[in-house]
Amino acid sequence: MTKKIIFTEKAPKAIGPYSQGVVAGNTLYISGQVPLNPETSSLIEGDISSQTKQVISNIENICIEAGASLSNIVKLNIYLTDLSNFSNVNEVMQERFVEPYPARATVEVAGLPLGVEIEMDAIVYLNE
């Protein structure tokens, strides 16, 4: 099996030894994305909704680079430092995703890289 590394300037550069995305077969695995603006490399200021929108935009841009879209996501993992933000994240999800929605897990964690409040990673099916 060969792996293809996915990189786009429209998503934040990796802040560690990992790739933005990796294609194996017809599956794209997207690394955890945090609310970093790829143009400024700075964290998004504002509420959890603004942060969630940036994270989803980062994921979407990695999908586009691989020839996919948000509708190709089959599994989405969401990590929150405060589960009381769950409903706000759901509202943004409903704005950005259409049915059928991806499978999803949302978990509260003690901390995330750069002290952010949200991180998401995704598994994406690539049409052949």
PyMOL commands that place a pseudoatom at each C-alpha (Angstrom):
pseudoatom trace, name=CA, resn=MET, resi=1, chain=A, elem=C, hetatm=0, pos=[0.000, 0.000, 0.000]
pseudoatom trace, name=CA, resn=THR, resi=2, chain=A, elem=C, hetatm=0, pos=[1.231, 3.469, -0.826]
pseudoatom trace, name=CA, resn=LYS, resi=3, chain=A, elem=C, hetatm=0, pos=[0.503, 6.616, 1.108]
pseudoatom trace, name=CA, resn=LYS, resi=4, chain=A, elem=C, hetatm=0, pos=[-0.020, 10.043, -0.394]
pseudoatom trace, name=CA, resn=ILE, resi=5, chain=A, elem=C, hetatm=0, pos=[0.576, 13.064, 1.811]
pseudoatom trace, name=CA, resn=ILE, resi=6, chain=A, elem=C, hetatm=0, pos=[-1.935, 15.902, 1.516]
pseudoatom trace, name=CA, resn=PHE, resi=7, chain=A, elem=C, hetatm=0, pos=[-0.794, 19.475, 2.148]
pseudoatom trace, name=CA, resn=THR, resi=8, chain=A, elem=C, hetatm=0, pos=[-2.467, 22.799, 1.471]
pseudoatom trace, name=CA, resn=GLU, resi=9, chain=A, elem=C, hetatm=0, pos=[-1.525, 26.362, 2.346]
pseudoatom trace, name=CA, resn=LYS, resi=10, chain=A, elem=C, hetatm=0, pos=[-5.251, 26.870, 3.052]
pseudoatom trace, name=CA, resn=ALA, resi=11, chain=A, elem=C, hetatm=0, pos=[-4.991, 24.922, 6.306]
pseudoatom trace, name=CA, resn=PRO, resi=12, chain=A, elem=C, hetatm=0, pos=[-2.533, 25.448, 9.171]
pseudoatom trace, name=CA, resn=LYS, resi=13, chain=A, elem=C, hetatm=0, pos=[0.904, 23.930, 8.816]
pseudoatom trace, name=CA, resn=ALA, resi=14, chain=A, elem=C, hetatm=0, pos=[1.499, 21.009, 11.163]
pseudoatom trace, name=CA, resn=ILE, resi=15, chain=A, elem=C, hetatm=0, pos=[2.669, 22.101, 14.611]
pseudoatom trace, name=CA, resn=GLY, resi=16, chain=A, elem=C, hetatm=0, pos=[4.433, 18.781, 15.151]
pseudoatom trace, name=CA, resn=PRO, resi=17, chain=A, elem=C, hetatm=0, pos=[5.762, 15.733, 13.319]
pseudoatom trace, name=CA, resn=TYR, resi=18, chain=A, elem=C, hetatm=0, pos=[2.605, 14.863, 11.378]
pseudoatom trace, name=CA, resn=SER, resi=19, chain=A, elem=C, hetatm=0, pos=[0.892, 15.551, 8.049]
pseudoatom trace, name=CA, resn=GLN, resi=20, chain=A, elem=C, hetatm=0, pos=[-2.306, 17.548, 7.523]
pseudoatom trace, name=CA, resn=GLY, resi=21, chain=A, elem=C, hetatm=0, pos=[-3.746, 14.529, 5.761]
pseudoatom trace, name=CA, resn=VAL, resi=22, chain=A, elem=C, hetatm=0, pos=[-2.748, 11.113, 4.494]
pseudoatom trace, name=CA, resn=VAL, resi=23, chain=A, elem=C, hetatm=0, pos=[-4.463, 9.167, 1.724]
pseudoatom trace, name=CA, resn=ALA, resi=24, chain=A, elem=C, hetatm=0, pos=[-4.293, 5.384, 1.913]
pseudoatom trace, name=CA, resn=GLY, resi=25, chain=A, elem=C, hetatm=0, pos=[-6.333, 3.591, -0.732]
pseudoatom trace, name=CA, resn=ASN, resi=26, chain=A, elem=C, hetatm=0, pos=[-9.589, 5.508, -1.123]
pseudoatom trace, name=CA, resn=THR, resi=27, chain=A, elem=C, hetatm=0, pos=[-9.518, 6.941, 2.403]
pseudoatom trace, name=CA, resn=LEU, resi=28, chain=A, elem=C, hetatm=0, pos=[-8.219, 10.311, 3.582]
pseudoatom trace, name=CA, resn=TYR, resi=29, chain=A, elem=C, hetatm=0, pos=[-7.235, 10.598, 7.227]
pseudoatom trace, name=CA, resn=ILE, resi=30, chain=A, elem=C, hetatm=0, pos=[-7.186, 14.214, 8.408]
pseudoatom trace, name=CA, resn=SER, resi=31, chain=A, elem=C, hetatm=0, pos=[-5.074, 15.090, 11.429]
pseudoatom trace, name=CA, resn=GLY, resi=32, chain=A, elem=C, hetatm=0, pos=[-6.552, 17.032, 14.299]
pseudoatom trace, name=CA, resn=GLN, resi=33, chain=A, elem=C, hetatm=0, pos=[-7.335, 20.611, 13.332]
pseudoatom trace, name=CA, resn=VAL, resi=34, chain=A, elem=C, hetatm=0, pos=[-7.506, 23.464, 15.806]
pseudoatom trace, name=CA, resn=PRO, resi=35, chain=A, elem=C, hetatm=0, pos=[-8.840, 27.008, 15.266]
pseudoatom trace, name=CA, resn=LEU, resi=36, chain=A, elem=C, hetatm=0, pos=[-5.695, 28.369, 13.631]
pseudoatom trace, name=CA, resn=ASN, resi=37, chain=A, elem=C, hetatm=0, pos=[-6.019, 30.826, 10.775]
pseudoatom trace, name=CA, resn=PRO, resi=38, chain=A, elem=C, hetatm=0, pos=[-3.734, 29.435, 8.034]
pseudoatom trace, name=CA, resn=GLU, resi=39, chain=A, elem=C, hetatm=0, pos=[-3.026, 32.912, 6.631]
pseudoatom trace, name=CA, resn=THR, resi=40, chain=A, elem=C, hetatm=0, pos=[-1.784, 34.408, 9.908]
pseudoatom trace, name=CA, resn=SER, resi=41, chain=A, elem=C, hetatm=0, pos=[-0.843, 31.258, 11.863]
pseudoatom trace, name=CA, resn=SER, resi=42, chain=A, elem=C, hetatm=0, pos=[-2.680, 32.772, 14.815]
pseudoatom trace, name=CA, resn=LEU, resi=43, chain=A, elem=C, hetatm=0, pos=[-5.514, 31.367, 16.868]
pseudoatom trace, name=CA, resn=ILE, resi=44, chain=A, elem=C, hetatm=0, pos=[-9.025, 32.587, 16.112]
pseudoatom trace, name=CA, resn=GLU, resi=45, chain=A, elem=C, hetatm=0, pos=[-10.320, 34.961, 18.754]
pseudoatom trace, name=CA, resn=GLY, resi=46, chain=A, elem=C, hetatm=0, pos=[-13.930, 34.761, 19.811]
pseudoatom trace, name=CA, resn=ASP, resi=47, chain=A, elem=C, hetatm=0, pos=[-16.504, 32.310, 20.970]
pseudoatom trace, name=CA, resn=ILE, resi=48, chain=A, elem=C, hetatm=0, pos=[-16.681, 28.577, 20.380]
pseudoatom trace, name=CA, resn=SER, resi=49, chain=A, elem=C, hetatm=0, pos=[-18.859, 29.084, 17.289]
pseudoatom trace, name=CA, resn=SER, resi=50, chain=A, elem=C, hetatm=0, pos=[-16.155, 31.180, 15.590]
pseudoatom trace, name=CA, resn=GLN, resi=51, chain=A, elem=C, hetatm=0, pos=[-13.524, 28.651, 16.572]
pseudoatom trace, name=CA, resn=THR, resi=52, chain=A, elem=C, hetatm=0, pos=[-15.638, 25.754, 15.281]
pseudoatom trace, name=CA, resn=LYS, resi=53, chain=A, elem=C, hetatm=0, pos=[-16.169, 27.511, 11.938]
pseudoatom trace, name=CA, resn=GLN, resi=54, chain=A, elem=C, hetatm=0, pos=[-12.399, 27.897, 11.512]
pseudoatom trace, name=CA, resn=VAL, resi=55, chain=A, elem=C, hetatm=0, pos=[-11.727, 24.256, 12.397]
pseudoatom trace, name=CA, resn=ILE, resi=56, chain=A, elem=C, hetatm=0, pos=[-14.326, 23.088, 9.862]
pseudoatom trace, name=CA, resn=SER, resi=57, chain=A, elem=C, hetatm=0, pos=[-12.880, 25.424, 7.210]
pseudoatom trace, name=CA, resn=ASN, resi=58, chain=A, elem=C, hetatm=0, pos=[-9.434, 23.938, 7.812]
pseudoatom trace, name=CA, resn=ILE, resi=59, chain=A, elem=C, hetatm=0, pos=[-10.838, 20.421, 7.438]
pseudoatom trace, name=CA, resn=GLU, resi=60, chain=A, elem=C, hetatm=0, pos=[-12.767, 21.430, 4.332]
pseudoatom trace, name=CA, resn=ASN, resi=61, chain=A, elem=C, hetatm=0, pos=[-9.653, 22.868, 2.685]
pseudoatom trace, name=CA, resn=ILE, resi=62, chain=A, elem=C, hetatm=0, pos=[-7.728, 19.657, 3.313]
pseudoatom trace, name=CA, resn=CYS, resi=63, chain=A, elem=C, hetatm=0, pos=[-10.652, 17.713, 1.816]
pseudoatom trace, name=CA, resn=ILE, resi=64, chain=A, elem=C, hetatm=0, pos=[-10.613, 19.970, -1.265]
pseudoatom trace, name=CA, resn=GLU, resi=65, chain=A, elem=C, hetatm=0, pos=[-6.867, 19.472, -1.715]
pseudoatom trace, name=CA, resn=ALA, resi=66, chain=A, elem=C, hetatm=0, pos=[-7.514, 15.711, -1.793]
pseudoatom trace, name=CA, resn=GLY, resi=67, chain=A, elem=C, hetatm=0, pos=[-10.395, 16.071, -4.277]
pseudoatom trace, name=CA, resn=ALA, resi=68, chain=A, elem=C, hetatm=0, pos=[-13.202, 15.698, -1.743]
pseudoatom trace, name=CA, resn=SER, resi=69, chain=A, elem=C, hetatm=0, pos=[-15.643, 17.843, 0.224]
pseudoatom trace, name=CA, resn=LEU, resi=70, chain=A, elem=C, hetatm=0, pos=[-17.230, 17.916, 3.667]
pseudoatom trace, name=CA, resn=SER, resi=71, chain=A, elem=C, hetatm=0, pos=[-19.952, 15.602, 2.349]
pseudoatom trace, name=CA, resn=ASN, resi=72, chain=A, elem=C, hetatm=0, pos=[-17.312, 12.873, 1.876]
pseudoatom trace, name=CA, resn=ILE, resi=73, chain=A, elem=C, hetatm=0, pos=[-16.534, 12.769, 5.610]
pseudoatom trace, name=CA, resn=VAL, resi=74, chain=A, elem=C, hetatm=0, pos=[-17.666, 9.457, 7.062]
pseudoatom trace, name=CA, resn=LYS, resi=75, chain=A, elem=C, hetatm=0, pos=[-16.341, 9.891, 10.627]
pseudoatom trace, name=CA, resn=LEU, resi=76, chain=A, elem=C, hetatm=0, pos=[-15.697, 13.057, 12.596]
pseudoatom trace, name=CA, resn=ASN, resi=77, chain=A, elem=C, hetatm=0, pos=[-14.157, 13.223, 16.054]
pseudoatom trace, name=CA, resn=ILE, resi=78, chain=A, elem=C, hetatm=0, pos=[-14.664, 16.361, 18.125]
pseudoatom trace, name=CA, resn=TYR, resi=79, chain=A, elem=C, hetatm=0, pos=[-12.655, 17.141, 21.241]
pseudoatom trace, name=CA, resn=LEU, resi=80, chain=A, elem=C, hetatm=0, pos=[-13.890, 19.899, 23.573]
pseudoatom trace, name=CA, resn=THR, resi=81, chain=A, elem=C, hetatm=0, pos=[-12.359, 21.209, 26.779]
pseudoatom trace, name=CA, resn=ASP, resi=82, chain=A, elem=C, hetatm=0, pos=[-15.865, 22.138, 27.959]
pseudoatom trace, name=CA, resn=LEU, resi=83, chain=A, elem=C, hetatm=0, pos=[-18.779, 19.900, 26.995]
pseudoatom trace, name=CA, resn=SER, resi=84, chain=A, elem=C, hetatm=0, pos=[-21.203, 22.752, 27.733]
pseudoatom trace, name=CA, resn=ASN, resi=85, chain=A, elem=C, hetatm=0, pos=[-20.177, 24.037, 24.272]
pseudoatom trace, name=CA, resn=PHE, resi=86, chain=A, elem=C, hetatm=0, pos=[-21.766, 20.949, 22.675]
pseudoatom trace, name=CA, resn=SER, resi=87, chain=A, elem=C, hetatm=0, pos=[-24.951, 22.732, 21.506]
pseudoatom trace, name=CA, resn=ASN, resi=88, chain=A, elem=C, hetatm=0, pos=[-22.994, 25.629, 19.963]
pseudoatom trace, name=CA, resn=VAL, resi=89, chain=A, elem=C, hetatm=0, pos=[-20.832, 23.177, 18.030]
pseudoatom trace, name=CA, resn=ASN, resi=90, chain=A, elem=C, hetatm=0, pos=[-23.984, 21.367, 16.854]
pseudoatom trace, name=CA, resn=GLU, resi=91, chain=A, elem=C, hetatm=0, pos=[-25.411, 24.649, 15.516]
pseudoatom trace, name=CA, resn=VAL, resi=92, chain=A, elem=C, hetatm=0, pos=[-22.287, 25.255, 13.416]
pseudoatom trace, name=CA, resn=MET, resi=93, chain=A, elem=C, hetatm=0, pos=[-22.311, 21.638, 12.263]
pseudoatom trace, name=CA, resn=GLN, resi=94, chain=A, elem=C, hetatm=0, pos=[-25.871, 22.085, 10.983]
pseudoatom trace, name=CA, resn=GLU, resi=95, chain=A, elem=C, hetatm=0, pos=[-24.770, 25.193, 9.059]
pseudoatom trace, name=CA, resn=ARG, resi=96, chain=A, elem=C, hetatm=0, pos=[-21.794, 23.491, 7.397]
pseudoatom trace, name=CA, resn=PHE, resi=97, chain=A, elem=C, hetatm=0, pos=[-22.868, 19.860, 6.937]
pseudoatom trace, name=CA, resn=VAL, resi=98, chain=A, elem=C, hetatm=0, pos=[-25.845, 18.382, 5.092]
pseudoatom trace, name=CA, resn=GLU, resi=99, chain=A, elem=C, hetatm=0, pos=[-27.606, 15.078, 5.601]
pseudoatom trace, name=CA, resn=PRO, resi=100, chain=A, elem=C, hetatm=0, pos=[-26.627, 12.355, 5.677]
pseudoatom trace, name=CA, resn=TYR, resi=101, chain=A, elem=C, hetatm=0, pos=[-24.317, 13.565, 8.437]
pseudoatom trace, name=CA, resn=PRO, resi=102, chain=A, elem=C, hetatm=0, pos=[-21.047, 11.778, 9.184]
pseudoatom trace, name=CA, resn=ALA, resi=103, chain=A, elem=C, hetatm=0, pos=[-20.739, 9.409, 12.104]
pseudoatom trace, name=CA, resn=ARG, resi=104, chain=A, elem=C, hetatm=0, pos=[-19.373, 11.365, 15.039]
pseudoatom trace, name=CA, resn=ALA, resi=105, chain=A, elem=C, hetatm=0, pos=[-17.940, 11.233, 18.526]
pseudoatom trace, name=CA, resn=THR, resi=106, chain=A, elem=C, hetatm=0, pos=[-17.702, 14.235, 20.834]
pseudoatom trace, name=CA, resn=VAL, resi=107, chain=A, elem=C, hetatm=0, pos=[-15.640, 13.974, 23.990]
pseudoatom trace, name=CA, resn=GLU, resi=108, chain=A, elem=C, hetatm=0, pos=[-14.544, 16.340, 26.704]
pseudoatom trace, name=CA, resn=VAL, resi=109, chain=A, elem=C, hetatm=0, pos=[-10.793, 16.404, 27.282]
pseudoatom trace, name=CA, resn=ALA, resi=110, chain=A, elem=C, hetatm=0, pos=[-8.601, 17.991, 29.948]
pseudoatom trace, name=CA, resn=GLY, resi=111, chain=A, elem=C, hetatm=0, pos=[-6.532, 19.963, 27.457]
pseudoatom trace, name=CA, resn=LEU, resi=112, chain=A, elem=C, hetatm=0, pos=[-5.708, 20.477, 23.781]
pseudoatom trace, name=CA, resn=PRO, resi=113, chain=A, elem=C, hetatm=0, pos=[-2.660, 21.749, 21.851]
pseudoatom trace, name=CA, resn=LEU, resi=114, chain=A, elem=C, hetatm=0, pos=[-2.007, 25.492, 22.129]
pseudoatom trace, name=CA, resn=GLY, resi=115, chain=A, elem=C, hetatm=0, pos=[-4.612, 25.703, 24.906]
pseudoatom trace, name=CA, resn=VAL, resi=116, chain=A, elem=C, hetatm=0, pos=[-7.512, 25.747, 22.418]
pseudoatom trace, name=CA, resn=GLU, resi=117, chain=A, elem=C, hetatm=0, pos=[-11.087, 24.805, 23.295]
pseudoatom trace, name=CA, resn=ILE, resi=118, chain=A, elem=C, hetatm=0, pos=[-11.808, 22.573, 20.275]
pseudoatom trace, name=CA, resn=GLU, resi=119, chain=A, elem=C, hetatm=0, pos=[-10.055, 20.130, 17.952]
pseudoatom trace, name=CA, resn=MET, resi=120, chain=A, elem=C, hetatm=0, pos=[-11.495, 17.901, 15.220]
pseudoatom trace, name=CA, resn=ASP, resi=121, chain=A, elem=C, hetatm=0, pos=[-10.119, 15.108, 13.078]
pseudoatom trace, name=CA, resn=ALA, resi=122, chain=A, elem=C, hetatm=0, pos=[-11.833, 13.274, 10.252]
pseudoatom trace, name=CA, resn=ILE, resi=123, chain=A, elem=C, hetatm=0, pos=[-11.912, 10.181, 8.072]
pseudoatom trace, name=CA, resn=VAL, resi=124, chain=A, elem=C, hetatm=0, pos=[-12.964, 10.890, 4.509]
pseudoatom trace, name=CA, resn=TYR, resi=125, chain=A, elem=C, hetatm=0, pos=[-14.089, 8.554, 1.716]
pseudoatom trace, name=CA, resn=LEU, resi=126, chain=A, elem=C, hetatm=0, pos=[-12.589, 9.517, -1.640]
pseudoatom trace, name=CA, resn=ASN, resi=127, chain=A, elem=C, hetatm=0, pos=[-14.622, 8.781, -4.731]
pseudoatom trace, name=CA, resn=GLU, resi=128, chain=A, elem=C, hetatm=0, pos=[-12.670, 6.912, -7.349]
for i in range(1, 128): cmd.bond("trace and resi %d" % i, "trace and resi %d" % (i + 1))
show_as sticks, trace
zoom trace
